[in-house]
Amino acid sequence: MATSKNIVLFGQAGAGKSSLINLMVGENVAKTSSDMRSCTLQWQEYSISFGGESYRVFDTVGLEEPQLGIGHYLDIVENAYKVIQYLESRGGIDLLLFCMRAGRLTTTLQTNYRLFHEFLCDKKVPIVVVITYLENEVGEMDNWWKRNKDIFDEREVRVNGHACITAIRGNYPTRYEESRHTIRKLVKEFTVEGQKEAWEGDNLFVSFIRKLKELLVGKKNTGKKKLLFTGRKDVLVSCLTKRCGLSPDVAKQLADRIKNDEEAT
């Protein structure tokens, strides 16, 4: 029996990620109410199937606007890392679904893209952007992409594919069914064998965190916890700030949190 493909779904709050999952499945399996706040700090896993294929969709927390506060911000970055760890023993990630609401490609959206695609997956996993809330688009929904594609290119947000959809059934049943066909076709296309490069959990982010732990607390098999961070901290913080868009303060606090977790174990 074929194994399920792993899909990581990320993006801004309010973009309709839960509705997107329900659209793909064809029934309501994901909560869409606002009582989920800005998603939980633990990812939500959904086992779905369509077209004779099985998928596991991991609805994750994305970075939000800065006013959320550093504590919440750090939780989100750390949670994203835990998703990668969890999937490491399950064949890795087959596809990234980057969900955004039709509108501007904000700095926060760009940071999310770099966190998941570049930093977590080292650009080795196919990524598809899904633009939602296009039920009122004049003409074809795909016209939105034709108008905005150059902006993505200018800001170096490179994707393997795109889907312009609506995940709202309401008064748009034709567009809703068209959207279901579009997203299912795209998912199937980019999860076939050979799409992703040799992906292992020991990618840039995971290896960085592991090295960071060693630098902070030393290798446990030495019997001593040596603080080797001096002189290298700036390099590590720079990696997080430049590649992931984190502020120096957030990068430093993330490192400190990992250090404290390790020392407690």
Backbone as JSON, one array per atom type, in Angstrom:
{
  "sequence": "MATSKNIVLFGQAGAGKSSLINLMVGENVAKTSSDMRSCTLQWQEYSISFGGESYRVFDTVGLEEPQLGIGHYLDIVENAYKVIQYLESRGGIDLLLFCMRAGRLTTTLQTNYRLFHEFLCDKKVPIVVVITYLENEVGEMDNWWKRNKDIFDEREVRVNGHACITAIRGNYPTRYEESRHTIRKLVKEFTVEGQKEAWEGDNLFVSFIRKLKELLVGKKNTGKKKLLFTGRKDVLVSCLTKRCGLSPDVAKQLADRIKNDEEAT",
  "N": [[0.84, -1.19, 0.0], [0.55, 2.21, -0.81], [2.4, 4.82, 0.72], [1.39, 7.64, 2.73], [1.59, 10.99, 1.52], [3.39, 13.78, 2.74], [2.31, 16.96, 3.57], [2.98, 20.29, 4.24], [1.23, 22.95, 5.45], [1.16, 26.39, 5.45], [1.02, 29.9, 6.37], [-0.55, 33.19, 6.43], [-2.66, 34.21, 9.18], [-6.16, 34.03, 8.86], [-6.23, 33.59, 6.17], [-7.59, 31.46, 5.31], [-6.81, 28.75, 5.69], [-7.82, 26.44, 6.99], [-10.26, 26.21, 5.68], [-9.27, 25.68, 3.17], [-8.22, 23.12, 3.5], [-10.59, 21.71, 3.96], [-11.79, 22.13, 1.5], [-10.11, 20.64, -0.21], [-10.54, 18.05, 0.79], [-13.3, 17.69, 0.57], [-15.19, 17.66, 2.47], [-16.13, 18.82, 5.78], [-13.56, 18.83, 7.81], [-11.7, 20.25, 9.15], [-11.46, 22.74, 11.64], [-12.86, 25.95, 11.31], [-13.46, 28.12, 12.78], [-13.04, 31.24, 14.58], [-12.18, 30.76, 17.12], [-9.89, 29.4, 17.3], [-7.96, 31.12, 17.65], [-4.86, 32.58, 16.74], [-4.25, 30.28, 15.29], [-3.28, 27.19, 16.86], [-0.51, 26.66, 19.1], [0.54, 24.27, 18.6], [0.89, 22.17, 15.82], [-1.74, 21.14, 13.57], [-2.8, 18.02, 12.52], [-4.01, 16.39, 9.66], [-5.46, 13.62, 8.14], [-6.04, 12.92, 4.89], [-7.66, 12.08, 1.78], [-7.82, 11.77, -1.76], [-8.56, 11.25, -5.21], [-7.46, 8.68, -5.29], [-5.14, 8.79, -3.8], [-3.3, 9.19, -0.73], [-2.86, 11.58, 1.86], [-1.08, 13.41, 4.36], [-1.8, 16.26, 6.0], [-0.28, 19.0, 7.46], [-1.23, 21.5, 9.33], [0.16, 24.42, 10.07], [1.54, 26.92, 12.32], [2.01, 30.19, 11.29], [4.29, 32.99, 11.0], [3.23, 36.02, 12.41], [2.1, 39.43, 12.48], [4.37, 41.88, 13.93], [3.29, 42.83, 16.37], [2.42, 40.75, 17.9], [4.22, 39.99, 19.79], [7.35, 39.05, 21.3], [7.53, 36.62, 22.71], [5.43, 34.96, 21.73], [6.19, 34.93, 19.09], [8.65, 33.57, 19.19], [7.73, 31.08, 20.05], [6.39, 30.24, 17.77], [8.42, 29.98, 15.8], [9.94, 28.0, 17.03], [8.05, 25.96, 17.14], [7.71, 25.43, 14.44], [10.14, 24.25, 13.88], [9.82, 21.93, 15.4], [7.87, 20.61, 13.95], [9.34, 19.88, 11.68], [11.2, 18.14, 12.86], [9.43, 16.13, 13.7], [8.5, 15.17, 11.25], [10.78, 14.15, 10.21], [11.26, 11.45, 10.69], [9.33, 10.37, 9.2], [9.55, 10.31, 6.5], [10.02, 12.86, 5.61], [9.18, 16.04, 4.06], [6.85, 16.4, 1.48], [5.58, 18.4, 0.07], [5.16, 21.93, 0.18], [2.59, 24.06, 1.06], [1.78, 27.26, 0.55], [-0.2, 29.51, 1.87], [-2.06, 32.36, 1.16], [-3.99, 35.33, 1.51], [-5.71, 37.05, -1.08], [-4.15, 39.99, -2.01], [-1.72, 42.32, -0.8], [1.73, 41.39, -1.1], [3.1, 41.07, 1.66], [5.72, 42.08, 3.99], [5.71, 40.31, 6.15], [4.57, 38.01, 5.02], [6.58, 37.38, 3.18], [8.63, 36.79, 4.96], [7.58, 34.49, 6.18], [7.61, 32.77, 3.98], [10.39, 32.53, 3.57], [11.19, 31.42, 5.98], [9.96, 28.85, 5.99], [10.43, 27.69, 3.38], [13.12, 28.33, 2.51], [14.7, 28.29, 4.89], [13.84, 26.19, 6.65], [13.48, 24.02, 4.9], [15.53, 24.17, 3.11], [15.26, 24.86, 0.43], [14.65, 22.53, -0.96], [12.25, 21.31, -1.23], [9.27, 21.12, -3.1], [7.25, 24.02, -3.6], [4.11, 25.52, -3.43], [2.09, 28.3, -4.04], [-0.97, 29.35, -2.71], [-3.58, 31.34, -3.45], [-6.19, 32.87, -1.89], [-9.72, 33.74, -1.46], [-10.79, 34.76, -3.87], [-13.25, 34.84, -5.01], [-14.71, 36.96, -6.02], [-13.28, 37.91, -8.11], [-12.85, 39.56, -11.19], [-13.56, 38.13, -14.28], [-11.43, 35.33, -15.1], [-10.24, 33.58, -12.21], [-7.54, 33.2, -12.14], [-6.49, 35.47, -13.2], [-5.61, 37.16, -11.24], [-3.07, 36.23, -10.53], [-1.68, 36.66, -12.89], [-1.53, 39.42, -12.89], [0.04, 39.9, -10.68], [2.33, 38.32, -10.58], [4.89, 39.3, -11.31], [5.62, 40.81, -9.1], [6.14, 38.9, -7.15], [8.38, 37.74, -8.3], [10.16, 39.92, -8.32], [10.6, 40.23, -5.61], [11.84, 37.96, -4.97], [10.41, 35.69, -4.27], [10.1, 32.69, -4.97], [8.18, 30.24, -6.53], [6.97, 26.91, -7.23], [4.56, 26.42, -8.34], [1.17, 27.69, -8.66], [-2.06, 28.51, -7.3], [-5.09, 30.0, -7.85], [-7.83, 30.63, -6.04], [-11.13, 30.1, -4.54], [-12.21, 29.33, -1.33], [-14.64, 29.38, -0.34], [-17.87, 28.33, -0.33], [-20.67, 29.26, -0.41], [-22.28, 31.65, -2.39], [-21.02, 30.9, -4.66], [-20.85, 28.38, -6.14], [-19.89, 27.25, -8.55], [-17.33, 28.34, -8.95], [-16.22, 27.4, -6.62], [-16.14, 24.6, -6.94], [-14.49, 24.53, -9.17], [-12.2, 25.49, -7.98], [-11.61, 23.4, -6.2], [-10.92, 21.37, -8.0], [-8.65, 22.57, -9.14], [-6.78, 22.83, -6.97], [-6.5, 20.18, -6.11], [-5.42, 18.98, -8.39], [-2.99, 20.32, -8.56], [-1.71, 19.6, -6.16], [-1.45, 16.84, -6.54], [0.21, 16.83, -8.77], [2.63, 17.92, -7.8], [3.44, 16.2, -5.81], [4.24, 13.82, -6.79], [6.55, 11.1, -7.27], [9.97, 11.99, -7.19], [9.8, 14.72, -7.34], [10.65, 16.26, -5.13], [13.92, 17.1, -3.9], [16.65, 15.1, -2.58], [15.65, 14.96, 0.47], [16.27, 15.48, 3.82], [15.78, 15.42, 7.33], [17.98, 16.54, 8.45], [18.63, 19.17, 7.57], [19.41, 22.56, 6.62], [18.24, 24.18, 8.73], [17.76, 22.31, 10.8], [20.31, 21.18, 11.19], [21.61, 23.47, 11.9], [20.36, 24.12, 14.36], [21.11, 21.89, 15.83], [23.88, 22.18, 15.89], [23.95, 24.58, 17.19], [22.99, 23.87, 19.7], [25.1, 22.27, 20.55], [27.12, 24.15, 20.65], [26.13, 25.78, 22.65], [25.76, 24.18, 24.99], [27.52, 22.09, 24.92], [28.6, 18.75, 23.95], [26.78, 15.98, 25.08], [27.99, 13.52, 25.55], [30.48, 14.06, 26.47], [30.41, 14.43, 29.09], [30.57, 16.83, 30.27], [29.26, 20.11, 30.4], [29.99, 22.4, 28.32], [30.27, 25.81, 27.71], [30.42, 27.01, 24.68], [29.78, 29.15, 23.24], [30.76, 31.71, 23.05], [32.12, 34.11, 20.91], [31.07, 32.96, 18.67], [28.44, 33.49, 18.61], [27.49, 35.78, 17.32], [27.69, 35.05, 14.65], [25.81, 32.98, 14.44], [23.43, 34.26, 15.18], [23.33, 36.09, 13.13], [22.85, 34.4, 11.0], [20.2, 33.6, 11.47], [18.91, 36.08, 11.38], [19.44, 37.15, 8.81], [18.7, 35.13, 6.96], [16.21, 34.32, 7.8], [14.78, 36.5, 8.56], [14.44, 37.29, 11.16], [14.56, 39.42, 14.03], [17.55, 40.65, 15.67], [17.24, 40.5, 18.48], [15.16, 38.61, 18.78], [16.34, 36.37, 17.57], [18.48, 35.91, 19.32], [17.1, 35.33, 21.68], [15.77, 33.02, 20.93], [17.93, 31.27, 20.7], [18.77, 31.28, 23.37], [16.56, 30.09, 24.55], [16.65, 27.48, 23.52], [19.02, 26.65, 24.66], [18.3, 26.64, 27.4], [16.33, 24.65, 27.37], [17.85, 22.4, 26.73], [19.62, 22.24, 28.91], [17.89, 21.58, 30.85], [17.29, 18.99, 30.4]],
  "CA": [[0.0, 0.0, 0.0], [1.35, 3.42, -0.93], [2.45, 5.63, 1.92], [0.82, 8.97, 2.59], [2.51, 12.09, 1.26], [3.34, 14.8, 3.8], [2.15, 18.33, 3.1], [2.99, 21.31, 5.29], [0.43, 24.11, 5.07], [1.5, 27.54, 6.29], [0.59, 31.18, 5.81], [-1.07, 34.18, 7.34], [-3.95, 33.97, 9.8], [-7.26, 34.63, 8.11], [-6.12, 33.3, 4.74], [-8.5, 30.36, 4.98], [-6.1, 27.47, 5.61], [-8.73, 25.36, 7.35], [-11.22, 26.08, 4.57], [-8.54, 25.05, 2.07], [-8.18, 21.68, 3.79], [-11.94, 21.19, 3.72], [-11.99, 22.16, 0.05], [-9.4, 19.49, -0.79], [-11.15, 16.8, 1.23], [-14.68, 17.59, 0.11], [-16.06, 17.68, 3.65], [-15.6, 19.66, 6.85], [-12.73, 18.08, 8.77], [-10.86, 21.22, 9.86], [-12.2, 23.84, 12.24], [-12.62, 27.24, 10.66], [-13.92, 29.21, 13.65], [-12.01, 32.13, 15.08], [-11.76, 30.42, 18.47], [-8.56, 28.81, 17.25], [-7.06, 32.26, 17.81], [-4.0, 32.65, 15.56], [-3.89, 28.87, 15.24], [-2.69, 26.76, 18.12], [0.95, 26.62, 19.03], [0.88, 22.94, 18.1], [0.3, 21.99, 14.5], [-2.89, 20.24, 13.45], [-2.55, 17.01, 11.48], [-5.21, 15.85, 9.05], [-5.27, 12.56, 7.15], [-7.04, 13.12, 3.86], [-7.41, 11.32, 0.55], [-8.61, 12.08, -2.96], [-7.93, 10.78, -6.44], [-6.74, 7.45, -5.07], [-3.91, 9.05, -3.05], [-3.47, 9.59, 0.67], [-1.98, 12.68, 2.25], [-1.15, 13.95, 5.71], [-1.64, 17.71, 5.93], [0.09, 19.58, 8.74], [-1.6, 22.91, 9.37], [1.12, 24.97, 11.01], [1.46, 28.33, 12.7], [2.93, 31.07, 10.57], [4.65, 34.23, 11.68], [2.24, 37.07, 12.22], [2.64, 40.78, 12.58], [5.24, 42.04, 15.1], [2.63, 43.17, 17.62], [2.12, 39.55, 18.68], [5.15, 39.9, 20.91], [8.49, 38.16, 21.08], [7.28, 35.28, 23.25], [4.61, 34.23, 20.76], [7.02, 34.83, 17.89], [9.6, 32.49, 19.42], [6.98, 29.83, 20.08], [6.06, 29.86, 16.4], [9.64, 29.49, 15.15], [10.3, 26.74, 17.66], [7.07, 24.98, 16.73], [8.01, 25.05, 13.05], [11.25, 23.32, 13.98], [9.31, 20.65, 15.92], [7.2, 19.95, 12.83], [10.39, 19.27, 10.87], [11.7, 16.98, 13.61], [8.39, 15.11, 13.68], [8.42, 14.59, 9.91], [12.07, 13.57, 9.83], [11.15, 10.0, 10.73], [8.15, 9.99, 8.41], [9.81, 10.5, 5.07], [10.25, 14.25, 5.26], [8.07, 16.83, 3.51], [6.7, 16.24, 0.02], [5.08, 19.63, -0.54], [4.8, 23.08, 1.0], [1.47, 24.88, 0.55], [1.91, 28.61, 1.09], [-1.54, 30.07, 1.72], [-2.17, 33.79, 1.4], [-5.21, 35.98, 1.05], [-5.46, 37.98, -2.18], [-3.8, 41.31, -1.49], [-0.3, 42.65, -0.94], [2.76, 40.45, -0.64], [3.67, 41.84, 2.75], [7.0, 41.63, 4.55], [5.45, 39.13, 6.99], [4.4, 36.87, 4.12], [7.9, 37.05, 2.66], [9.37, 36.15, 6.05], [7.04, 33.14, 6.28], [8.13, 32.02, 2.84], [11.81, 32.22, 3.78], [11.29, 30.52, 7.13], [9.61, 27.48, 5.66], [11.02, 27.17, 2.14], [14.58, 28.44, 2.47], [15.41, 27.98, 6.12], [13.48, 24.88, 7.16], [13.57, 22.96, 3.9], [16.74, 24.35, 2.31], [14.84, 24.97, -0.98], [14.65, 21.21, -1.58], [10.89, 20.8, -1.27], [8.41, 21.94, -3.96], [6.36, 24.93, -2.89], [3.01, 26.06, -4.23], [1.36, 29.37, -3.36], [-2.41, 29.29, -2.91], [-4.16, 32.65, -3.19], [-7.59, 32.63, -1.57], [-10.7, 34.85, -1.45], [-10.89, 35.32, -5.22], [-14.59, 34.57, -5.55], [-15.24, 38.14, -6.71], [-12.34, 38.33, -9.16], [-13.47, 39.77, -12.5], [-12.97, 37.2, -15.24], [-10.86, 34.14, -14.48], [-9.55, 33.8, -10.93], [-6.1, 33.2, -12.4], [-6.07, 36.81, -13.61], [-4.88, 37.77, -10.11], [-1.66, 35.83, -10.64], [-1.1, 37.33, -14.05], [-1.26, 40.8, -12.51], [0.94, 40.01, -9.52], [3.48, 37.42, -10.66], [6.15, 40.06, -11.35], [5.95, 41.25, -7.74], [6.77, 37.75, -6.5], [9.73, 37.61, -8.88], [10.99, 41.04, -7.85], [10.92, 40.05, -4.19], [12.51, 36.66, -4.89], [9.54, 34.66, -3.71], [10.02, 31.75, -6.09], [7.32, 29.1, -6.26], [6.91, 25.94, -8.33], [3.24, 26.48, -8.94], [0.24, 28.58, -7.96], [-3.49, 28.23, -7.45], [-5.95, 31.12, -7.5], [-9.05, 29.91, -5.7], [-11.98, 30.48, -3.43], [-12.54, 28.19, -0.47], [-15.96, 29.72, 0.19], [-18.9, 27.8, -1.22], [-21.63, 30.35, -0.47], [-22.99, 31.93, -3.65], [-20.09, 30.69, -5.77], [-20.64, 26.93, -6.25], [-19.1, 26.89, -9.73], [-15.94, 28.68, -8.66], [-15.79, 26.54, -5.53], [-15.78, 23.3, -7.53], [-13.32, 24.79, -10.0], [-11.07, 25.62, -7.05], [-11.29, 22.06, -5.71], [-10.21, 20.69, -9.09], [-7.35, 23.21, -9.3], [-5.86, 22.53, -5.88], [-6.21, 18.75, -6.12], [-4.52, 18.72, -9.51], [-1.67, 20.87, -8.22], [-1.14, 18.76, -5.1], [-1.05, 15.57, -7.14], [1.34, 17.09, -9.68], [3.88, 18.23, -7.11], [3.81, 15.19, -4.82], [4.66, 12.59, -7.45], [7.93, 10.75, -6.97], [11.02, 12.69, -7.92], [9.62, 16.17, -7.32], [11.53, 16.86, -4.14], [15.29, 16.63, -3.89], [16.92, 14.24, -1.43], [15.36, 15.79, 1.65], [16.41, 14.82, 5.1], [15.55, 16.35, 8.42], [19.23, 17.2, 8.81], [18.84, 20.23, 6.59], [20.05, 23.77, 7.15], [17.72, 24.61, 10.02], [17.96, 21.28, 11.81], [21.72, 21.08, 11.5], [21.96, 24.7, 12.61], [19.91, 24.0, 15.74], [21.95, 20.9, 16.51], [25.18, 22.8, 16.14], [23.73, 25.62, 18.18], [22.91, 23.2, 21.0], [26.46, 21.86, 20.92], [27.87, 25.35, 21.01], [25.62, 26.35, 23.89], [25.86, 23.34, 26.18], [28.51, 21.04, 24.76], [28.06, 17.42, 23.66], [26.5, 15.29, 26.33], [28.86, 12.38, 25.79], [31.74, 14.48, 27.07], [30.23, 14.46, 30.52], [30.65, 18.21, 30.73], [28.5, 21.08, 29.61], [30.89, 23.52, 28.07], [29.68, 26.91, 26.97], [31.33, 27.35, 23.59], [29.05, 30.11, 22.41], [31.52, 32.95, 22.94], [32.84, 34.29, 19.66], [30.31, 32.43, 17.54], [27.05, 33.89, 18.74], [27.15, 36.75, 16.28], [27.53, 34.33, 13.38], [24.56, 32.24, 14.5], [22.34, 35.23, 15.16], [23.32, 36.65, 11.78], [22.21, 33.41, 10.13], [18.76, 33.69, 11.68], [18.38, 37.39, 10.98], [19.55, 37.37, 7.37], [17.99, 34.12, 6.17], [14.84, 34.1, 8.27], [14.11, 37.76, 8.79], [14.23, 37.53, 12.58], [15.34, 40.51, 14.59], [18.64, 40.13, 16.51], [16.73, 40.16, 19.8], [14.41, 37.36, 18.69], [17.3, 35.3, 17.29], [19.22, 35.64, 20.55], [16.21, 34.68, 22.64], [15.54, 31.65, 20.46], [19.12, 30.53, 21.09], [18.74, 31.13, 24.82], [15.51, 29.12, 24.89], [17.17, 26.14, 23.22], [20.01, 26.37, 25.69], [17.61, 26.31, 28.64], [15.68, 23.35, 27.19], [18.87, 21.37, 26.78], [20.17, 22.14, 30.25], [16.86, 21.01, 31.72], [17.11, 17.57, 30.09]],
  "C": [[0.88, 1.24, 0.0], [1.29, 4.22, 0.37], [1.85, 7.0, 1.65], [1.91, 10.0, 2.31], [2.31, 13.16, 2.34], [3.32, 16.2, 3.2], [2.15, 19.27, 4.29], [2.28, 22.55, 4.75], [0.76, 25.26, 6.01], [1.03, 28.82, 5.61], [-0.02, 32.06, 6.87], [-2.4, 33.75, 7.96], [-5.03, 34.68, 8.99], [-7.21, 34.39, 6.62], [-7.02, 32.15, 4.32], [-7.81, 29.02, 4.85], [-7.02, 26.29, 5.94], [-9.76, 25.13, 6.25], [-10.56, 25.42, 3.37], [-8.47, 23.54, 2.27], [-9.54, 21.06, 3.5], [-12.28, 21.14, 2.23], [-11.35, 20.95, -0.6], [-10.1, 18.19, -0.47], [-12.54, 16.6, 0.64], [-15.67, 17.47, 1.24], [-15.39, 18.49, 4.75], [-14.87, 18.81, 7.89], [-11.89, 19.03, 9.61], [-11.73, 22.34, 10.41], [-11.85, 25.15, 11.55], [-13.01, 28.4, 11.55], [-12.75, 30.01, 14.19], [-11.53, 31.75, 16.48], [-10.43, 29.67, 18.48], [-7.5, 29.88, 17.45], [-6.15, 32.33, 16.59], [-3.39, 31.28, 15.34], [-3.33, 28.47, 16.6], [-1.19, 26.77, 17.97], [1.44, 25.22, 18.69], [0.2, 22.79, 16.74], [-0.88, 21.04, 14.57], [-2.63, 19.29, 12.28], [-3.87, 16.45, 10.98], [-4.83, 14.78, 8.03], [-6.4, 12.68, 6.15], [-6.71, 12.25, 2.65], [-8.33, 11.82, -0.55], [-7.83, 11.57, -4.16], [-7.1, 9.52, -6.26], [-5.43, 7.6, -4.31], [-4.23, 9.5, -1.63], [-2.44, 10.65, 1.04], [-2.15, 12.96, 3.74], [-0.85, 15.44, 5.6], [-1.37, 18.25, 7.33], [-0.16, 21.09, 8.67], [-0.77, 23.57, 10.46], [0.86, 26.44, 11.32], [2.47, 29.11, 11.88], [3.27, 32.28, 11.41], [3.6, 35.28, 11.38], [2.9, 38.43, 12.37], [3.42, 40.95, 13.89], [4.51, 42.29, 16.42], [2.25, 41.95, 18.45], [3.06, 39.4, 19.87], [6.2, 38.84, 20.68], [8.21, 36.75, 21.56], [6.5, 34.41, 22.28], [5.43, 33.95, 19.49], [8.0, 33.66, 18.02], [8.91, 31.14, 19.44], [6.72, 29.32, 18.67], [7.28, 29.3, 15.67], [10.03, 28.13, 15.7], [9.34, 25.63, 17.25], [7.32, 24.51, 15.3], [9.15, 24.04, 13.03], [10.77, 21.95, 14.45], [8.57, 19.88, 14.83], [8.22, 19.21, 11.97], [10.95, 18.04, 11.56], [10.71, 15.83, 13.53], [8.35, 14.39, 12.33], [9.71, 13.9, 9.48], [11.99, 12.06, 9.76], [9.98, 9.48, 9.91], [8.32, 10.32, 6.94], [10.01, 11.93, 4.65], [8.99, 14.92, 4.72], [8.04, 16.67, 2.0], [6.28, 17.53, -0.66], [4.82, 20.69, 0.52], [3.65, 23.82, 0.32], [1.51, 26.21, 1.29], [0.6, 29.34, 0.83], [-1.56, 31.56, 2.07], [-3.48, 34.32, 0.85], [-4.86, 36.96, -0.06], [-5.26, 39.38, -1.64], [-2.32, 41.54, -1.69], [0.58, 41.52, -0.46], [3.57, 41.17, 0.44], [5.03, 41.28, 3.19], [6.81, 40.38, 5.39], [5.27, 37.89, 6.13], [5.74, 36.42, 3.55], [8.74, 36.34, 3.71], [8.89, 34.72, 6.25], [7.59, 32.25, 5.18], [9.57, 31.6, 3.1], [12.01, 31.28, 4.95], [11.06, 29.08, 6.71], [10.38, 26.93, 4.46], [12.55, 27.19, 2.18], [15.23, 27.87, 3.73], [15.11, 26.59, 6.63], [13.75, 23.77, 6.16], [14.71, 23.14, 2.91], [16.45, 24.37, 0.81], [14.76, 23.62, -1.7], [13.26, 20.61, -1.73], [10.06, 21.7, -2.19], [7.48, 22.8, -3.13], [5.35, 25.52, -3.86], [2.33, 27.15, -3.43], [-0.12, 29.27, -3.73], [-3.0, 30.63, -2.5], [-5.67, 32.47, -3.05], [-8.44, 33.91, -1.66], [-10.76, 35.55, -2.8], [-12.26, 35.08, -5.85], [-15.16, 35.75, -6.32], [-14.3, 38.67, -7.79], [-13.08, 38.45, -10.5], [-12.77, 38.87, -13.52], [-12.45, 35.96, -14.53], [-10.15, 34.47, -13.19], [-8.04, 33.89, -11.13], [-5.58, 34.56, -12.87], [-5.28, 37.51, -12.49], [-3.39, 37.46, -10.22], [-0.98, 36.53, -11.81], [-0.74, 38.77, -13.74], [-0.14, 40.92, -11.49], [2.2, 39.16, -9.59], [4.8, 38.18, -10.61], [6.59, 40.52, -9.97], [6.64, 40.13, -6.98], [8.2, 37.59, -7.0], [10.66, 38.69, -8.36], [11.45, 40.84, -6.41], [11.51, 38.67, -3.9], [11.72, 35.64, -4.09], [9.25, 33.7, -4.85], [9.17, 30.54, -5.71], [7.29, 28.18, -7.48], [5.58, 25.95, -9.04], [2.35, 27.41, -8.14], [-1.18, 28.13, -8.22], [-4.26, 29.45, -6.98], [-7.35, 30.56, -7.28], [-9.98, 30.7, -4.79], [-12.27, 29.22, -2.64], [-13.88, 28.43, 0.21], [-17.02, 29.22, -0.79], [-19.96, 28.85, -1.47], [-22.39, 30.47, -1.78], [-22.13, 31.65, -4.87], [-19.81, 29.2, -5.98], [-19.77, 26.53, -7.43], [-17.62, 27.17, -9.48], [-15.37, 27.8, -7.54], [-15.34, 25.18, -6.07], [-14.57, 23.43, -8.45], [-12.06, 24.86, -9.13], [-10.65, 24.26, -6.51], [-10.48, 21.29, -6.76], [-8.79, 21.25, -9.23], [-6.37, 22.79, -8.23], [-5.52, 21.04, -5.83], [-5.22, 18.39, -7.23], [-3.1, 19.17, -9.18], [-0.98, 20.01, -7.17], [-0.65, 17.44, -5.69], [0.18, 15.74, -8.02], [2.65, 17.23, -8.93], [4.22, 17.28, -5.97], [4.17, 13.86, -5.47], [6.13, 12.34, -7.15], [8.89, 11.56, -7.82], [10.9, 14.19, -7.91], [10.56, 16.85, -6.32], [12.94, 16.3, -4.29], [15.47, 15.72, -2.68], [16.79, 15.09, -0.18], [15.53, 14.97, 2.89], [16.17, 15.87, 6.17], [16.8, 17.11, 8.78], [19.56, 18.26, 7.76], [19.44, 21.44, 7.29], [19.57, 24.12, 8.55], [18.01, 23.59, 11.11], [19.43, 21.17, 12.19], [22.19, 22.33, 12.24], [21.57, 24.6, 14.09], [20.78, 22.99, 16.49], [23.32, 21.46, 16.84], [25.06, 23.86, 17.23], [23.67, 25.01, 19.58], [24.3, 22.79, 21.49], [27.28, 23.06, 21.36], [27.43, 25.9, 22.37], [25.94, 25.5, 25.11], [26.89, 22.23, 26.06], [27.85, 19.7, 24.47], [27.91, 16.65, 24.96], [27.46, 14.14, 26.6], [30.22, 12.77, 26.35], [31.64, 14.49, 28.59], [30.29, 15.85, 31.1], [29.8, 19.08, 29.81], [29.35, 22.32, 29.44], [30.17, 24.59, 27.26], [30.68, 27.39, 25.92], [30.77, 28.46, 22.72], [29.86, 31.38, 22.15], [32.26, 33.0, 21.62], [32.09, 33.79, 18.45], [28.85, 32.89, 17.55], [26.62, 34.85, 17.64], [26.91, 36.08, 14.94], [26.18, 33.63, 13.34], [23.36, 33.17, 14.44], [22.2, 35.84, 13.77], [22.62, 35.71, 10.81], [20.69, 33.5, 10.24], [18.18, 35.01, 11.19], [18.37, 37.57, 9.47], [18.71, 36.4, 6.57], [16.52, 34.03, 6.53], [14.09, 35.37, 8.57], [13.83, 38.05, 10.25], [15.05, 38.74, 13.03], [16.46, 39.92, 15.45], [18.16, 39.71, 17.9], [16.0, 38.82, 19.8], [15.36, 36.19, 18.46], [18.07, 34.92, 18.55], [18.34, 34.9, 21.56], [15.87, 33.26, 22.24], [16.71, 30.76, 20.87], [19.12, 30.27, 22.6], [17.7, 30.1, 25.25], [15.98, 27.69, 24.64], [18.17, 25.71, 24.27], [19.33, 25.92, 26.98], [16.92, 24.96, 28.55], [16.68, 22.22, 27.32], [19.39, 21.15, 28.2], [19.19, 21.5, 31.22], [16.71, 19.52, 31.52], [18.28, 16.76, 30.58]]
}
